[in-house]
Amino acid sequence: MKIQKKITKKSLYVALGVLVCTGVIATVAIGMQSGQEQSQSSKVSTETSSDRTFESSDDAIKLPKKKKDIAKDTLKKYDVDSKKSPKKSTSNSTAELTLQELRAVARVITKQKEDQQKLLTNPGLPKPTDPIKPNKPEKPNKPEKPNKPEKPVEPPVVIESTPTINYQEGIVLVKNSLFDPYRYIQVNDTLDPNVSIYIDTTGLNMSEVGNQSFIVIATNKFGKSAVAKIPVFVASKPEIYLSEDPIQQVIGHSFDALAYIRAEDEIDGDVTANITVLNSTVNVEVEGVYSVDYSVVNSTGIQTVASAAVQVVNGPPAINVPTVHHEINQAFDPLLGVTATSFNGTTIPVTTENVLENTVDITTEGTYKVVYQVQDQYGKQSEKVERSVVVENEAPVIHGTKNITIHVGSSITEADLLNGVTATDREDDKLGLPLVVSIDKELFAAINTNEVGQYPLSYSTTDSMGKTTTKTIIVQVVNDKPVIHGANDIEIELSSSFDPLAGVTVTDTEDGAIPTNQIQVTNNVNTSVAGVYDVIYQVSDRQGQMTTLTRKVTVLPKKEQQFERGFQEILIEEPKFVSEKKVANEESHKKSEELTLKLETPLELVLEK
């Protein structure tokens, strides 16, 4: 029992010792790791500072300068792996990072490492407690041969890994759409399943089309980081426009779904030719509302889908029924001149079944109605249309009448007035019924042929239906003036006799010959004095119609006087014989007349004249 008890105490001491050693070793290991990182960081800082000092020193030995790679130095400082991923997708792409982007990456990596360091320094294990001090033995037994001390446990060798970033190539995003970058990237790490990922999308503007990019930074628990600048293309989405909404489609007409739509794209422009019809439920033979689904794809493969409502419409048919003037006692066809057309323009035949009401009486003059209604092939009925039918008896027509002119004192009879006057009638002529034309007896009796004036006279005729036509003319009674004959202008010899009534006669249309003793003559002719005289004749008929005539009588001088006067005229004019020269009249200062004389006859002939 004592042996067993000793072994138990020993085991207890050993366990406590191992626990203490484990805590010490862990603490040392963590300190060594932190010191190593600080050493490396310090080393980088020292090298950078040394390089700057070496370059800025004027007395230093001039060595060939190395071209700095800002991206490589930054990645080296933050322990970022810049190797390409073995996969087809791009990983750790940092060559295109700008200086501003590199600074942002550095800040993110620093933060990620701080978070990883906190996890390492505070892993969440219970804090080791100090070992319990053993009680002093009253009297230790004779110690047994001590065991050889065990070798201290060496800390395990830490194996580190680096994360890799894989992303989809040729990423195309839709303008103004929601962007989830995690759909396009994948971060892998062989030893750390919980890699810290940071995505910077500040350089991505989803409201503008074009080439853009975003940055992915991944840091694992070992402080290893990977950075990738992932290119994307923000593309526009095509827009679909309808010419009308809903689309109105006439029933029975063919439907072209692409005739009412167009599409435009911000980059490609007009992409109407790319529109396709995905689905159509339109039935042009049945009235109703249907839908058509459209699709359009632009050059970047972005699709827009839109639906349009199509309303197949049908209206009531139209009936054309013009007003009819129908001849009395003639057969009436209610369908004559009636036409009907459907809403889509199709002609609808009209039959007697479409006549709903007909009140026409062809034997009685008046206005009647006929009511029609039709139906198209789709069952759509028209409104009831009323047609007016005027049954009429056309009035007879009187022919051959005209205004009449007669002379006062003449006689006229009814037979004279009816001579050449006839009448026709549309209805009676077809039945062979004669028409009689008569004159108004009272108006005829009022005509006074002995008094000048205008007298109305009416003709009338009545057909078999009792319709009368009246036509009025004017009978004009006129009185012509007397006409004086034989009182022409004359020339008489000097000292000759003159009788103003010799050879003079008077006639009158109504009175006939009027005696010359009724002629009043004003005669002042003096035949003993050469000259021109006026003789005035006046005569009146029985109606008091007067005629006045003025006659010129010339009394000629003797020939000797004529010769002397003619010779004096020739001497005054001073003619130049057989001359065509123009001579000016010196006695006239107001006019510049030119006189051309060409005398080729003997002087005796000129003097005789």
Secondary structure as GFF3:
##gff-version 3
##sequence-region A 1 609
A	DSSP	alpha_helix	2	56	.	.	.	ID=ss1
A	DSSP	alpha_helix	70	77	.	.	.	ID=ss2
A	DSSP	alpha_helix	99	121	.	.	.	ID=ss3
A	DSSP	beta_strand	164	167	.	.	.	ID=ss4
A	DSSP	beta_strand	171	174	.	.	.	ID=ss5
A	DSSP	three_ten_helix	181	183	.	.	.	ID=ss6
A	DSSP	beta_strand	185	188	.	.	.	ID=ss7
A	DSSP	beta_strand	196	200	.	.	.	ID=ss8
A	DSSP	beta_strand	210	219	.	.	.	ID=ss9
A	DSSP	beta_strand	225	235	.	.	.	ID=ss10
A	DSSP	beta_strand	239	242	.	.	.	ID=ss11
A	DSSP	beta_strand	247	250	.	.	.	ID=ss12
A	DSSP	three_ten_helix	257	260	.	.	.	ID=ss13
A	DSSP	beta_strand	261	265	.	.	.	ID=ss14
A	DSSP	beta_strand	269	270	.	.	.	ID=ss15
A	DSSP	three_ten_helix	272	274	.	.	.	ID=ss16
A	DSSP	beta_strand	276	280	.	.	.	ID=ss17
A	DSSP	beta_strand	288	297	.	.	.	ID=ss18
A	DSSP	beta_strand	303	313	.	.	.	ID=ss19
A	DSSP	beta_strand	318	320	.	.	.	ID=ss20
A	DSSP	beta_strand	324	327	.	.	.	ID=ss21
A	DSSP	beta_strand	339	341	.	.	.	ID=ss22
A	DSSP	beta_strand	347	348	.	.	.	ID=ss23
A	DSSP	three_ten_helix	352	354	.	.	.	ID=ss24
A	DSSP	beta_strand	355	358	.	.	.	ID=ss25
A	DSSP	beta_strand	366	372	.	.	.	ID=ss26
A	DSSP	beta_strand	385	392	.	.	.	ID=ss27
A	DSSP	beta_strand	397	399	.	.	.	ID=ss28
A	DSSP	beta_strand	404	407	.	.	.	ID=ss29
A	DSSP	alpha_helix	414	418	.	.	.	ID=ss30
A	DSSP	beta_strand	422	424	.	.	.	ID=ss31
A	DSSP	alpha_helix	426	431	.	.	.	ID=ss32
A	DSSP	beta_strand	438	439	.	.	.	ID=ss33
A	DSSP	alpha_helix	441	445	.	.	.	ID=ss34
A	DSSP	beta_strand	453	462	.	.	.	ID=ss35
A	DSSP	beta_strand	468	478	.	.	.	ID=ss36
A	DSSP	beta_strand	483	485	.	.	.	ID=ss37
A	DSSP	beta_strand	490	493	.	.	.	ID=ss38
A	DSSP	beta_strand	505	508	.	.	.	ID=ss39
A	DSSP	beta_strand	512	514	.	.	.	ID=ss40
A	DSSP	three_ten_helix	516	518	.	.	.	ID=ss41
A	DSSP	beta_strand	520	523	.	.	.	ID=ss42
A	DSSP	beta_strand	531	540	.	.	.	ID=ss43
A	DSSP	beta_strand	546	556	.	.	.	ID=ss44
A	DSSP	alpha_helix	559	573	.	.	.	ID=ss45
A	DSSP	beta_strand	583	584	.	.	.	ID=ss46
A	DSSP	beta_strand	594	595	.	.	.	ID=ss47
A	DSSP	alpha_helix	603	608	.	.	.	ID=ss48
###
